[in-house]
Amino acid sequence: KAEGGKQHLYLNNNSSPTSIFQSIGSGGNNSTNANLIKNQYTTEIVKSLFGPVVGQIQYHCPCHHPSRHLSGKLYIGTHALAFYSNLFGIERKVLLDYSSVSAVQEYRTTSIVVFFAGGEQQQQQQEFKFRALPNRCEVLILLKQLIYNATGRDCVMLILADATQDSQPERKSTDSSTEI
């Protein structure tokens, strides 16, 4: 629905619909505007699931949560990290506020592990592993920036291996012969 050069996108069916405005003809790139609308739409959906604590969604991707063998989506917001899965009517939500995150690091080849304070009185260290991320490097770099912006702490450990290096360590020969 368009009015006065603005495009409205209604996400709710209640009496106060949520509107997302996009300026049309402002000289902006159409693909950039489409991505902006898509991110705003995703943000509204995630806020309806988790509340406003997540903030503006910056990135989302499919992933697996191995402890429950769930496939779902990882949402990276400006203030929190969220995972949502709804498989056969079984809903699983994970919300990690950046202030509770103590470390994020690579795990195996396509996964990350997030360490956070949890449990009774926030004294116990817990972890969540998110597997099969399509762009793990981008996720880590974005998390590093967002967690630093939200908390002032640098808790993302980036070990970006050089693509030319072999990921397997060198094996020493087990040949016991000696050269003369």
SELOFI-357972 format. One record per atom (N, C-alpha, C): chain; residue in three letters; residue number from 0; x, y, z. Coordinates in nm, 3 decimals, always signed. Layout:
BEGIN
nuro, doke, vose, u, v, w
A, ALA, NUM, X, Y, Z
...
% end
This chain:
BEGIN
nuro, doke, vose, u, v, w
A, LYS, 0, +0.084, -0.117, +0.000
A, LYS, 0, +0.000, +0.000, +0.000
A, LYS, 0, +0.089, +0.123, +0.000
A, ALA, 1, +0.068, +0.216, -0.090
A, ALA, 1, +0.154, +0.334, -0.098
A, ALA, 1, +0.071, +0.460, -0.078
A, GLU, 2, +0.125, +0.553, +0.001
A, GLU, 2, +0.063, +0.683, +0.024
A, GLU, 2, +0.172, +0.788, +0.025
A, GLY, 3, +0.157, +0.891, -0.051
A, GLY, 3, +0.249, +1.004, -0.047
A, GLY, 3, +0.395, +0.968, -0.060
A, GLY, 4, +0.429, +0.875, -0.149
A, GLY, 4, +0.569, +0.840, -0.170
A, GLY, 4, +0.627, +0.747, -0.065
A, LYS, 5, +0.545, +0.694, +0.022
A, LYS, 5, +0.591, +0.600, +0.125
A, LYS, 5, +0.524, +0.465, +0.101
A, GLN, 6, +0.597, +0.359, +0.135
A, GLN, 6, +0.542, +0.225, +0.124
A, GLN, 6, +0.521, +0.172, +0.265
A, HIS, 7, +0.400, +0.122, +0.294
A, HIS, 7, +0.367, +0.071, +0.426
A, HIS, 7, +0.366, -0.080, +0.422
A, LEU, 8, +0.418, -0.141, +0.526
A, LEU, 8, +0.415, -0.286, +0.538
A, LEU, 8, +0.354, -0.316, +0.673
A, TYR, 9, +0.236, -0.377, +0.673
A, TYR, 9, +0.167, -0.408, +0.797
A, TYR, 9, +0.201, -0.548, +0.842
A, LEU, 10, +0.248, -0.559, +0.966
A, LEU, 10, +0.291, -0.687, +1.019
A, LEU, 10, +0.191, -0.744, +1.118
A, ASN, 11, +0.108, -0.660, +1.177
A, ASN, 11, +0.013, -0.704, +1.278
A, ASN, 11, -0.129, -0.689, +1.225
A, ASN, 12, -0.220, -0.767, +1.279
A, ASN, 12, -0.361, -0.756, +1.242
A, ASN, 12, -0.441, -0.688, +1.352
A, ASN, 13, -0.376, -0.626, +1.448
A, ASN, 13, -0.448, -0.561, +1.556
A, ASN, 13, -0.481, -0.417, +1.519
A, SER, 14, -0.538, -0.343, +1.615
A, SER, 14, -0.584, -0.208, +1.584
A, SER, 14, -0.472, -0.109, +1.560
A, SER, 15, -0.352, -0.134, +1.608
A, SER, 15, -0.240, -0.043, +1.584
A, SER, 15, -0.133, -0.115, +1.502
A, PRO, 16, -0.147, -0.116, +1.370
A, PRO, 16, -0.053, -0.191, +1.287
A, PRO, 16, +0.086, -0.129, +1.291
A, THR, 17, +0.184, -0.214, +1.279
A, THR, 17, +0.322, -0.170, +1.272
A, THR, 17, +0.352, -0.130, +1.128
A, SER, 18, +0.405, -0.013, +1.109
A, SER, 18, +0.435, +0.035, +0.975
A, SER, 18, +0.585, +0.046, +0.957
A, ILE, 19, +0.628, +0.008, +0.842
A, ILE, 19, +0.767, +0.026, +0.805
A, ILE, 19, +0.767, +0.114, +0.681
A, PHE, 20, +0.839, +0.225, +0.689
A, PHE, 20, +0.839, +0.320, +0.578
A, PHE, 20, +0.964, +0.304, +0.495
A, GLN, 21, +0.944, +0.312, +0.366
A, GLN, 21, +1.058, +0.314, +0.275
A, GLN, 21, +1.035, +0.431, +0.181
A, SER, 22, +1.130, +0.519, +0.174
A, SER, 22, +1.119, +0.629, +0.080
A, SER, 22, +1.138, +0.577, -0.061
A, ILE, 23, +1.049, +0.613, -0.148
A, ILE, 23, +1.058, +0.571, -0.287
A, ILE, 23, +1.104, +0.690, -0.369
A, GLY, 24, +1.200, +0.665, -0.454
A, GLY, 24, +1.250, +0.772, -0.540
A, GLY, 24, +1.344, +0.867, -0.470
A, SER, 25, +1.408, +0.823, -0.363
A, SER, 25, +1.499, +0.911, -0.292
A, SER, 25, +1.641, +0.901, -0.345
A, GLY, 26, +1.657, +0.830, -0.456
A, GLY, 26, +1.790, +0.817, -0.514
A, GLY, 26, +1.869, +0.702, -0.456
A, GLY, 27, +1.810, +0.625, -0.363
A, GLY, 27, +1.880, +0.513, -0.302
A, GLY, 27, +1.878, +0.392, -0.393
A, ASN, 28, +1.966, +0.300, -0.366
A, ASN, 28, +1.975, +0.176, -0.442
A, ASN, 28, +1.856, +0.088, -0.405
A, ASN, 29, +1.786, +0.033, -0.505
A, ASN, 29, +1.668, -0.049, -0.479
A, ASN, 29, +1.701, -0.175, -0.402
A, SER, 30, +1.815, -0.239, -0.430
A, SER, 30, +1.850, -0.360, -0.357
A, SER, 30, +1.883, -0.326, -0.212
A, THR, 31, +1.945, -0.209, -0.187
A, THR, 31, +1.973, -0.166, -0.051
A, THR, 31, +1.843, -0.140, +0.023
A, ASN, 32, +1.749, -0.074, -0.043
A, ASN, 32, +1.618, -0.048, +0.018
A, ASN, 32, +1.544, -0.178, +0.045
A, ALA, 33, +1.553, -0.273, -0.045
A, ALA, 33, +1.487, -0.402, -0.025
A, ALA, 33, +1.548, -0.475, +0.094
A, ASN, 34, +1.681, -0.470, +0.109
A, ASN, 34, +1.747, -0.533, +0.224
A, ASN, 34, +1.707, -0.464, +0.354
A, LEU, 35, +1.693, -0.332, +0.351
A, LEU, 35, +1.651, -0.257, +0.468
A, LEU, 35, +1.511, -0.299, +0.510
A, ILE, 36, +1.420, -0.309, +0.415
A, ILE, 36, +1.284, -0.352, +0.444
A, ILE, 36, +1.284, -0.495, +0.497
A, LYS, 37, +1.364, -0.583, +0.436
A, LYS, 37, +1.372, -0.722, +0.479
A, LYS, 37, +1.424, -0.731, +0.623
A, ASN, 38, +1.528, -0.654, +0.658
A, ASN, 38, +1.582, -0.654, +0.794
A, ASN, 38, +1.482, -0.597, +0.894
A, GLN, 39, +1.409, -0.494, +0.854
A, GLN, 39, +1.308, -0.437, +0.944
A, GLN, 39, +1.194, -0.536, +0.966
A, TYR, 40, +1.155, -0.605, +0.862
A, TYR, 40, +1.050, -0.707, +0.871
A, TYR, 40, +1.096, -0.820, +0.964
A, THR, 41, +1.220, -0.867, +0.947
A, THR, 41, +1.276, -0.972, +1.032
A, THR, 41, +1.283, -0.924, +1.176
A, THR, 42, +1.323, -0.799, +1.198
A, THR, 42, +1.330, -0.743, +1.333
A, THR, 42, +1.194, -0.746, +1.400
A, GLU, 43, +1.090, -0.709, +1.329
A, GLU, 43, +0.955, -0.709, +1.387
A, GLU, 43, +0.911, -0.850, +1.424
A, ILE, 44, +0.942, -0.947, +1.340
A, ILE, 44, +0.907, -1.086, +1.370
A, ILE, 44, +0.982, -1.134, +1.494
A, VAL, 45, +1.112, -1.107, +1.501
A, VAL, 45, +1.193, -1.150, +1.615
A, VAL, 45, +1.149, -1.080, +1.742
A, LYS, 46, +1.115, -0.953, +1.734
A, LYS, 46, +1.065, -0.881, +1.852
A, LYS, 46, +0.933, -0.940, +1.901
A, SER, 47, +0.850, -0.989, +1.809
A, SER, 47, +0.725, -1.052, +1.852
A, SER, 47, +0.752, -1.184, +1.923
A, LEU, 48, +0.862, -1.251, +1.891
A, LEU, 48, +0.898, -1.377, +1.954
A, LEU, 48, +0.973, -1.357, +2.086
A, PHE, 49, +1.066, -1.260, +2.091
A, PHE, 49, +1.156, -1.245, +2.204
A, PHE, 49, +1.139, -1.115, +2.282
A, GLY, 50, +1.066, -1.021, +2.228
A, GLY, 50, +1.053, -0.890, +2.291
A, GLY, 50, +1.156, -0.792, +2.235
A, PRO, 51, +1.153, -0.669, +2.283
A, PRO, 51, +1.241, -0.565, +2.227
A, PRO, 51, +1.387, -0.575, +2.268
A, VAL, 52, +1.421, -0.666, +2.360
A, VAL, 52, +1.558, -0.675, +2.411
A, VAL, 52, +1.659, -0.711, +2.301
A, VAL, 53, +1.615, -0.775, +2.195
A, VAL, 53, +1.706, -0.817, +2.088
A, VAL, 53, +1.765, -0.698, +2.014
A, GLY, 54, +1.685, -0.594, +1.994
A, GLY, 54, +1.729, -0.478, +1.918
A, GLY, 54, +1.707, -0.500, +1.768
A, GLN, 55, +1.768, -0.418, +1.687
A, GLN, 55, +1.757, -0.427, +1.542
A, GLN, 55, +1.835, -0.548, +1.492
A, ILE, 56, +1.773, -0.634, +1.412
A, ILE, 56, +1.841, -0.752, +1.360
A, ILE, 56, +1.940, -0.710, +1.252
A, GLN, 57, +2.065, -0.752, +1.269
A, GLN, 57, +2.171, -0.719, +1.175
A, GLN, 57, +2.199, -0.832, +1.077
A, TYR, 58, +2.174, -0.956, +1.123
A, TYR, 58, +2.206, -1.072, +1.040
A, TYR, 58, +2.126, -1.190, +1.092
A, HIS, 59, +2.084, -1.277, +1.003
A, HIS, 59, +2.020, -1.401, +1.044
A, HIS, 59, +2.057, -1.509, +0.944
A, CYS, 60, +2.065, -1.633, +0.995
A, CYS, 60, +2.102, -1.744, +0.909
A, CYS, 60, +2.051, -1.875, +0.970
A, PRO, 61, +2.035, -1.976, +0.887
A, PRO, 61, +1.996, -2.106, +0.942
A, PRO, 61, +2.113, -2.169, +1.015
A, CYS, 62, +2.084, -2.249, +1.117
A, CYS, 62, +2.189, -2.320, +1.189
A, CYS, 62, +2.126, -2.436, +1.267
A, HIS, 63, +2.211, -2.514, +1.331
A, HIS, 63, +2.167, -2.628, +1.411
A, HIS, 63, +2.210, -2.606, +1.554
A, HIS, 64, +2.125, -2.645, +1.645
A, HIS, 64, +2.154, -2.641, +1.787
A, HIS, 64, +2.172, -2.786, +1.831
A, PRO, 65, +2.296, -2.833, +1.847
A, PRO, 65, +2.322, -2.976, +1.862
A, PRO, 65, +2.272, -3.039, +1.991
A, SER, 66, +2.259, -2.964, +2.099
A, SER, 66, +2.220, -3.028, +2.224
A, SER, 66, +2.078, -3.083, +2.217
A, ARG, 67, +1.995, -3.024, +2.135
A, ARG, 67, +1.859, -3.071, +2.118
A, ARG, 67, +1.834, -3.124, +1.977
A, HIS, 68, +1.937, -3.126, +1.896
A, HIS, 68, +1.929, -3.169, +1.756
A, HIS, 68, +1.818, -3.093, +1.682
A, LEU, 69, +1.822, -2.963, +1.695
A, LEU, 69, +1.721, -2.876, +1.635
A, LEU, 69, +1.778, -2.797, +1.520
A, SER, 70, +1.700, -2.783, +1.416
A, SER, 70, +1.732, -2.691, +1.309
A, SER, 70, +1.649, -2.566, +1.330
A, GLY, 71, +1.710, -2.452, +1.311
A, GLY, 71, +1.638, -2.327, +1.333
A, GLY, 71, +1.714, -2.212, +1.271
A, LYS, 72, +1.688, -2.092, +1.323
A, LYS, 72, +1.754, -1.972, +1.274
A, LYS, 72, +1.824, -1.901, +1.388
A, LEU, 73, +1.942, -1.851, +1.357
A, LEU, 73, +2.018, -1.769, +1.449
A, LEU, 73, +1.997, -1.624, +1.409
A, TYR, 74, +1.953, -1.542, +1.503
A, TYR, 74, +1.929, -1.399, +1.478
A, TYR, 74, +2.030, -1.320, +1.560
A, ILE, 75, +2.103, -1.232, +1.493
A, ILE, 75, +2.202, -1.149, +1.560
A, ILE, 75, +2.149, -1.007, +1.561
A, GLY, 76, +2.113, -0.961, +1.682
A, GLY, 76, +2.059, -0.827, +1.699
A, GLY, 76, +2.163, -0.733, +1.755
A, THR, 77, +2.127, -0.608, +1.770
A, THR, 77, +2.220, -0.508, +1.822
A, THR, 77, +2.246, -0.525, +1.972
A, HIS, 78, +2.155, -0.594, +2.045
A, HIS, 78, +2.171, -0.609, +2.189
A, HIS, 78, +2.173, -0.754, +2.238
A, ALA, 79, +2.136, -0.848, +2.151
A, ALA, 79, +2.129, -0.987, +2.194
A, ALA, 79, +2.138, -1.082, +2.075
A, LEU, 80, +2.165, -1.207, +2.109
A, LEU, 80, +2.174, -1.317, +2.013
A, LEU, 80, +2.054, -1.407, +2.042
A, ALA, 81, +1.980, -1.447, +1.937
A, ALA, 81, +1.862, -1.528, +1.957
A, ALA, 81, +1.862, -1.647, +1.863
A, PHE, 82, +1.810, -1.759, +1.910
A, PHE, 82, +1.792, -1.879, +1.829
A, PHE, 82, +1.646, -1.919, +1.841
A, TYR, 83, +1.585, -1.952, +1.727
A, TYR, 83, +1.445, -1.993, +1.728
A, TYR, 83, +1.427, -2.116, +1.640
A, SER, 84, +1.355, -2.214, +1.694
A, SER, 84, +1.322, -2.335, +1.619
A, SER, 84, +1.178, -2.372, +1.649
A, ASN, 85, +1.106, -2.410, +1.546
A, ASN, 85, +0.970, -2.459, +1.562
A, ASN, 85, +0.955, -2.577, +1.467
A, LEU, 86, +0.973, -2.696, +1.521
A, LEU, 86, +0.969, -2.817, +1.441
A, LEU, 86, +0.860, -2.908, +1.495
A, PHE, 87, +0.765, -2.941, +1.412
A, PHE, 87, +0.651, -3.025, +1.451
A, PHE, 87, +0.579, -2.970, +1.573
A, GLY, 88, +0.568, -2.840, +1.581
A, GLY, 88, +0.496, -2.776, +1.691
A, GLY, 88, +0.576, -2.763, +1.819
A, ILE, 89, +0.699, -2.812, +1.822
A, ILE, 89, +0.784, -2.799, +1.940
A, ILE, 89, +0.870, -2.674, +1.921
A, GLU, 90, +0.843, -2.575, +2.002
A, GLU, 90, +0.911, -2.447, +1.990
A, GLU, 90, +1.028, -2.441, +2.088
A, ARG, 91, +1.140, -2.394, +2.041
A, ARG, 91, +1.259, -2.378, +2.124
A, ARG, 91, +1.315, -2.239, +2.100
A, LYS, 92, +1.334, -2.164, +2.210
A, LYS, 92, +1.388, -2.029, +2.201
A, LYS, 92, +1.510, -2.018, +2.292
A, VAL, 93, +1.612, -1.951, +2.242
A, VAL, 93, +1.730, -1.920, +2.321
A, VAL, 93, +1.759, -1.771, +2.300
A, LEU, 94, +1.773, -1.698, +2.409
A, LEU, 94, +1.803, -1.555, +2.403
A, LEU, 94, +1.923, -1.528, +2.492
A, LEU, 95, +2.030, -1.476, +2.433
A, LEU, 95, +2.153, -1.445, +2.508
A, LEU, 95, +2.182, -1.296, +2.495
A, ASP, 96, +2.161, -1.225, +2.603
A, ASP, 96, +2.192, -1.083, +2.607
A, ASP, 96, +2.344, -1.068, +2.606
A, TYR, 97, +2.395, -0.971, +2.531
A, TYR, 97, +2.540, -0.955, +2.519
A, TYR, 97, +2.609, -0.928, +2.653
A, SER, 98, +2.538, -0.870, +2.749
A, SER, 98, +2.600, -0.843, +2.879
A, SER, 98, +2.632, -0.972, +2.955
A, SER, 99, +2.563, -1.082, +2.922
A, SER, 99, +2.590, -1.210, +2.990
A, SER, 99, +2.691, -1.295, +2.915
A, VAL, 100, +2.728, -1.256, +2.793
A, VAL, 100, +2.822, -1.334, +2.713
A, VAL, 100, +2.964, -1.307, +2.761
A, SER, 101, +3.037, -1.415, +2.794
A, SER, 101, +3.174, -1.398, +2.839
A, SER, 101, +3.276, -1.426, +2.729
A, ALA, 102, +3.240, -1.511, +2.632
A, ALA, 102, +3.332, -1.540, +2.522
A, ALA, 102, +3.256, -1.604, +2.406
A, VAL, 103, +3.307, -1.581, +2.287
A, VAL, 103, +3.257, -1.645, +2.165
A, VAL, 103, +3.379, -1.691, +2.088
A, GLN, 104, +3.377, -1.815, +2.043
A, GLN, 104, +3.492, -1.863, +1.967
A, GLN, 104, +3.449, -1.964, +1.862
A, GLU, 105, +3.541, -1.988, +1.770
A, GLU, 105, +3.518, -2.087, +1.665
A, GLU, 105, +3.511, -2.225, +1.726
A, TYR, 106, +3.434, -2.311, +1.661
A, TYR, 106, +3.426, -2.450, +1.704
A, TYR, 106, +3.421, -2.534, +1.577
A, ARG, 107, +3.514, -2.623, +1.564
A, ARG, 107, +3.528, -2.707, +1.445
A, ARG, 107, +3.534, -2.620, +1.320
A, THR, 108, +3.467, -2.661, +1.211
A, THR, 108, +3.484, -2.587, +1.085
A, THR, 108, +3.372, -2.489, +1.052
A, THR, 109, +3.250, -2.518, +1.093
A, THR, 109, +3.139, -2.429, +1.057
A, THR, 109, +3.056, -2.389, +1.177
A, SER, 110, +3.112, -2.397, +1.297
A, SER, 110, +3.035, -2.374, +1.419
A, SER, 110, +3.098, -2.268, +1.506
A, ILE, 111, +3.017, -2.216, +1.598
A, ILE, 111, +3.067, -2.126, +1.702
A, ILE, 111, +3.015, -2.177, +1.837
A, VAL, 112, +3.086, -2.141, +1.942
A, VAL, 112, +3.040, -2.171, +2.078
A, VAL, 112, +3.036, -2.038, +2.153
A, VAL, 113, +2.923, -2.016, +2.222
A, VAL, 113, +2.902, -1.893, +2.299
A, VAL, 113, +2.901, -1.931, +2.447
A, PHE, 114, +2.993, -1.874, +2.523
A, PHE, 114, +3.000, -1.896, +2.667
A, PHE, 114, +2.930, -1.780, +2.736
A, PHE, 115, +2.848, -1.812, +2.836
A, PHE, 115, +2.775, -1.707, +2.905
A, PHE, 115, +2.754, -1.745, +3.051
A, ALA, 116, +2.730, -1.642, +3.133
A, ALA, 116, +2.700, -1.664, +3.274
A, ALA, 116, +2.554, -1.705, +3.283
A, GLY, 117, +2.529, -1.815, +3.349
A, GLY, 117, +2.392, -1.864, +3.363
A, GLY, 117, +2.379, -1.943, +3.490
A, GLY, 118, +2.266, -2.007, +3.506
A, GLY, 118, +2.244, -2.087, +3.625
A, GLY, 118, +2.207, -2.000, +3.744
A, GLU, 119, +2.221, -2.058, +3.862
A, GLU, 119, +2.183, -1.988, +3.984
A, GLU, 119, +2.278, -1.872, +4.011
A, GLN, 120, +2.221, -1.756, +4.035
A, GLN, 120, +2.292, -1.633, +4.070
A, GLN, 120, +2.400, -1.596, +3.968
A, GLN, 121, +2.383, -1.640, +3.844
A, GLN, 121, +2.473, -1.605, +3.734
A, GLN, 121, +2.618, -1.641, +3.760
A, GLN, 122, +2.645, -1.738, +3.849
A, GLN, 122, +2.781, -1.777, +3.882
A, GLN, 122, +2.833, -1.890, +3.794
A, GLN, 123, +2.743, -1.968, +3.739
A, GLN, 123, +2.782, -2.085, +3.663
A, GLN, 123, +2.804, -2.050, +3.516
A, GLN, 124, +2.913, -2.095, +3.459
A, GLN, 124, +2.945, -2.073, +3.319
A, GLN, 124, +2.876, -2.179, +3.234
A, GLN, 125, +2.802, -2.137, +3.132
A, GLN, 125, +2.735, -2.230, +3.042
A, GLN, 125, +2.776, -2.198, +2.899
A, GLU, 126, +2.740, -2.287, +2.807
A, GLU, 126, +2.775, -2.266, +2.667
A, GLU, 126, +2.663, -2.312, +2.576
A, PHE, 127, +2.655, -2.248, +2.461
A, PHE, 127, +2.567, -2.290, +2.352
A, PHE, 127, +2.652, -2.304, +2.228
A, LYS, 128, +2.634, -2.414, +2.157
A, LYS, 128, +2.703, -2.433, +2.030
A, LYS, 128, +2.601, -2.417, +1.919
A, PHE, 129, +2.640, -2.342, +1.818
A, PHE, 129, +2.558, -2.324, +1.699
A, PHE, 129, +2.636, -2.378, +1.581
A, ARG, 130, +2.581, -2.481, +1.517
A, ARG, 130, +2.653, -2.552, +1.411
A, ARG, 130, +2.595, -2.522, +1.274
A, ALA, 131, +2.675, -2.558, +1.173
A, ALA, 131, +2.637, -2.548, +1.031
A, ALA, 131, +2.601, -2.405, +0.992
A, LEU, 132, +2.681, -2.309, +1.036
A, LEU, 132, +2.661, -2.170, +0.996
A, LEU, 132, +2.715, -2.151, +0.854
A, PRO, 133, +2.638, -2.092, +0.765
A, PRO, 133, +2.686, -2.077, +0.628
A, PRO, 133, +2.802, -1.977, +0.615
A, ASN, 134, +2.809, -1.876, +0.704
A, ASN, 134, +2.914, -1.774, +0.698
A, ASN, 134, +2.969, -1.749, +0.838
A, ARG, 135, +3.038, -1.847, +0.893
A, ARG, 135, +3.087, -1.836, +1.030
A, ARG, 135, +3.179, -1.716, +1.051
A, CYS, 136, +3.265, -1.691, +0.956
A, CYS, 136, +3.359, -1.579, +0.968
A, CYS, 136, +3.284, -1.446, +0.981
A, GLU, 137, +3.184, -1.426, +0.896
A, GLU, 137, +3.103, -1.304, +0.903
A, GLU, 137, +3.030, -1.293, +1.035
A, VAL, 138, +2.978, -1.405, +1.084
A, VAL, 138, +2.907, -1.407, +1.212
A, VAL, 138, +3.000, -1.366, +1.324
A, LEU, 139, +3.120, -1.420, +1.328
A, LEU, 139, +3.216, -1.387, +1.434
A, LEU, 139, +3.258, -1.240, +1.429
A, ILE, 140, +3.284, -1.190, +1.310
A, ILE, 140, +3.325, -1.049, +1.297
A, ILE, 140, +3.211, -0.957, +1.341
A, LEU, 141, +3.088, -0.988, +1.300
A, LEU, 141, +2.973, -0.907, +1.340
A, LEU, 141, +2.950, -0.914, +1.491
A, LEU, 142, +2.959, -1.034, +1.549
A, LEU, 142, +2.942, -1.048, +1.694
A, LEU, 142, +3.049, -0.971, +1.770
A, LYS, 143, +3.171, -0.974, +1.721
A, LYS, 143, +3.281, -0.900, +1.786
A, LYS, 143, +3.246, -0.752, +1.793
A, GLN, 144, +3.199, -0.697, +1.683
A, GLN, 144, +3.164, -0.555, +1.677
A, GLN, 144, +3.043, -0.523, +1.765
A, LEU, 145, +2.938, -0.604, +1.756
A, LEU, 145, +2.814, -0.576, +1.831
A, LEU, 145, +2.832, -0.593, +1.982
A, ILE, 146, +2.905, -0.696, +2.024
A, ILE, 146, +2.927, -0.716, +2.168
A, ILE, 146, +3.013, -0.602, +2.222
A, TYR, 147, +3.113, -0.560, +2.146
A, TYR, 147, +3.195, -0.447, +2.191
A, TYR, 147, +3.112, -0.319, +2.201
A, ASN, 148, +3.027, -0.294, +2.100
A, ASN, 148, +2.942, -0.175, +2.103
A, ASN, 148, +2.845, -0.177, +2.222
A, ALA, 149, +2.793, -0.295, +2.255
A, ALA, 149, +2.693, -0.306, +2.362
A, ALA, 149, +2.756, -0.307, +2.502
A, THR, 150, +2.876, -0.362, +2.516
A, THR, 150, +2.933, -0.381, +2.649
A, THR, 150, +3.068, -0.315, +2.671
A, GLY, 151, +3.138, -0.282, +2.563
A, GLY, 151, +3.273, -0.228, +2.576
A, GLY, 151, +3.378, -0.336, +2.598
A, ARG, 152, +3.336, -0.465, +2.589
A, ARG, 152, +3.430, -0.576, +2.609
A, ARG, 152, +3.459, -0.642, +2.475
A, ASP, 153, +3.581, -0.688, +2.461
A, ASP, 153, +3.621, -0.763, +2.342
A, ASP, 153, +3.632, -0.909, +2.383
A, CYS, 154, +3.524, -0.985, +2.364
A, CYS, 154, +3.523, -1.123, +2.412
A, CYS, 154, +3.510, -1.225, +2.299
A, VAL, 155, +3.520, -1.180, +2.175
A, VAL, 155, +3.512, -1.273, +2.062
A, VAL, 155, +3.653, -1.308, +2.019
A, MET, 156, +3.682, -1.437, +2.022
A, MET, 156, +3.815, -1.485, +1.984
A, MET, 156, +3.814, -1.524, +1.838
A, LEU, 157, +3.884, -1.446, +1.758
A, LEU, 157, +3.891, -1.473, +1.616
A, LEU, 157, +4.024, -1.538, +1.583
A, ILE, 158, +4.017, -1.655, +1.529
A, ILE, 158, +4.136, -1.725, +1.481
A, ILE, 158, +4.108, -1.754, +1.334
A, LEU, 159, +4.132, -1.655, +1.253
A, LEU, 159, +4.101, -1.668, +1.111
A, LEU, 159, +4.219, -1.732, +1.042
A, ALA, 160, +4.206, -1.858, +1.013
A, ALA, 160, +4.314, -1.933, +0.952
A, ALA, 160, +4.336, -1.887, +0.809
A, ASP, 161, +4.460, -1.882, +0.769
A, ASP, 161, +4.493, -1.846, +0.632
A, ASP, 161, +4.447, -1.957, +0.541
A, ALA, 162, +4.382, -1.923, +0.433
A, ALA, 162, +4.326, -2.023, +0.342
A, ALA, 162, +4.434, -2.109, +0.276
A, THR, 163, +4.557, -2.058, +0.272
A, THR, 163, +4.664, -2.136, +0.208
A, THR, 163, +4.724, -2.239, +0.301
A, GLN, 164, +4.700, -2.225, +0.431
A, GLN, 164, +4.755, -2.320, +0.525
A, GLN, 164, +4.672, -2.446, +0.527
A, ASP, 165, +4.738, -2.557, +0.547
A, ASP, 165, +4.668, -2.683, +0.562
A, ASP, 165, +4.614, -2.691, +0.704
A, SER, 166, +4.489, -2.729, +0.720
A, SER, 166, +4.429, -2.733, +0.853
A, SER, 166, +4.477, -2.852, +0.933
A, GLN, 167, +4.537, -2.951, +0.871
A, GLN, 167, +4.588, -3.068, +0.942
A, GLN, 167, +4.733, -3.045, +0.981
A, PRO, 168, +4.771, -3.082, +1.102
A, PRO, 168, +4.912, -3.066, +1.140
A, PRO, 168, +4.999, -3.164, +1.063
A, GLU, 169, +5.125, -3.126, +1.050
A, GLU, 169, +5.218, -3.213, +0.977
A, GLU, 169, +5.238, -3.342, +1.055
A, ARG, 170, +5.241, -3.450, +0.983
A, ARG, 170, +5.265, -3.579, +1.046
A, ARG, 170, +5.411, -3.616, +1.026
A, LYS, 171, +5.470, -3.661, +1.133
A, LYS, 171, +5.610, -3.703, +1.124
A, LYS, 171, +5.613, -3.847, +1.074
A, SER, 172, +5.713, -3.873, +0.997
A, SER, 172, +5.730, -4.006, +0.943
A, SER, 172, +5.758, -4.106, +1.054
A, THR, 173, +5.697, -4.222, +1.041
A, THR, 173, +5.721, -4.327, +1.141
A, THR, 173, +5.830, -4.423, +1.094
A, ASP, 174, +5.894, -4.391, +0.983
A, ASP, 174, +6.001, -4.473, +0.928
A, ASP, 174, +6.120, -4.466, +1.021
A, SER, 175, +6.168, -4.579, +1.069
A, SER, 175, +6.278, -4.581, +1.165
A, SER, 175, +6.415, -4.595, +1.097
A, SER, 176, +6.420, -4.596, +0.965
A, SER, 176, +6.549, -4.608, +0.897
A, SER, 176, +6.625, -4.477, +0.907
A, THR, 177, +6.752, -4.485, +0.909
A, THR, 177, +6.837, -4.367, +0.916
A, THR, 177, +6.916, -4.352, +0.789
A, GLU, 178, +6.941, -4.227, +0.757
A, GLU, 178, +7.021, -4.202, +0.637
A, GLU, 178, +7.167, -4.191, +0.676
A, ILE, 179, +7.254, -4.239, +0.586
A, ILE, 179, +7.398, -4.233, +0.611
A, ILE, 179, +7.461, -4.131, +0.521
% end
